[in-house]
Amino acid sequence: MRCLVFTDAEVHIEHATDDTAAEWDGFVAAAPGASLYHRYRWREIVREVFGRETHYLAARVGGRIAGVLPLVRLKSFLFGDFLVSMPYFNYGGIVAESEAVSGRLLEQCGALAHSLGVLHAKLRHRTPAFPALPCRTDKVTMLLDLPADSQVLWQSSGSKVRAQVKRPQREGATCEHGGAEHLADFYAVFAENMRDLGTPVYPRHFFSAILAAFPDAARLFVVRHAGAPVAAAFVIGDGRTLEIPWASSLRRANAIGVNMLLYWNILEYACKSGYGVFDFGRSTEGSGPYHFKKQWGAEPHQLYWHYWLRDGGELPKLNPSNPRYDTAIAVWRRLPLAVTNRLGPLLVRNLP
């Protein structure tokens, strides 16, 4: 790809390349507000697994990186043509050391979006950094401050939560955790649950690529009952925070509360491993998943999804709550698992 360069008196914007990956990651590691998904390694994963075009903008001041913006282009007949930072994950957007650098990155994001002819660019921020931009605020992330001792967390969870954790244990359910050796069980649960929700599933290779890229940070948890996997989760650590981007349980096992046992084992692991915050992931405030996370003591933190829109267009509605997708979701839920496992990865690569 031709390396585009934008320059003004103080800030120099360039398209980052693999040659500057270490420098990019050095800035991200030290930058307040940066997330795990700002690391350069995700560019390789997105390109390898989903075959997507990427544009990683780096801002330089005095020759050093002072801001970054990772962008991925999603283009399909069904869902349109747009840029996202970052798709497939909860966080992304601009990280910069000053408002001036942030503003220049935003300016060049708009210029890039316009030159590519995309419909919009979506930036997933955790702060209201750009009040002049159209913004969605219908999602929150649920965070729980963790004590150093898991027993303190157990006692503070309340008798109702503790009883719900003990129920699957009495039924003989157990939980184990580890690395890639649990991938087949995790994916079996995850794929079936996604089908039942009417949502296309990610390819298994996506998760194996993450495990390979972050072997010390990524971990799989699997709950078993009667010898079979019935609940599973993928967690990944970043600094003091352990995040759970993906978790699933099978409907036929939900009656005994296997998801409660799953989450307790993850929280116990997080405390014992020295994490200070557990990130339950994003939710719609007031929804079922929101209340599930709230019962553990997690508190909502507002997310801000800012948009660059072409020609004053409307905010896109690419989400399952859009009535436009009701029929497709209903049909998907009735398809055989073998079919959804084959078709899902072809569709999900186009969804943000």
Buried (B, 14 or more C-beta within 10 A) or exposed (E): EEEBEBEEEBBBBBBBEEEBBEBBBEBBEEBEBBBBBBBBBBBBBBEEBBEBBBBBBBBBBEEEBBBBBBBBBBBEEEBBBBBBBBBBBBBBBBBBBBEBBBBBBBBBBBBBBEEBEBBBBBBBBBEEBBEEBBBBEEBBBBBBEBEEEBEEBBEEBEEEBBEBBBBBBEBEBEBBBEEBEBBEBBBBBBBBBBBBBBBBBBBBEBBBBBBEBBEEBBBBBBBBBEEEBBBBBBBBBBEEBBBBBBBBBBEEBEEBBBBBBBBBBBBBBBBEEEBBBBBBBBBEBEEEBBEBBBBBBBEBEEBBBBBBBBEEEEEBEBEEEEEEBEEBEEEBEEBEBEEBBEBBBEBBBBBB
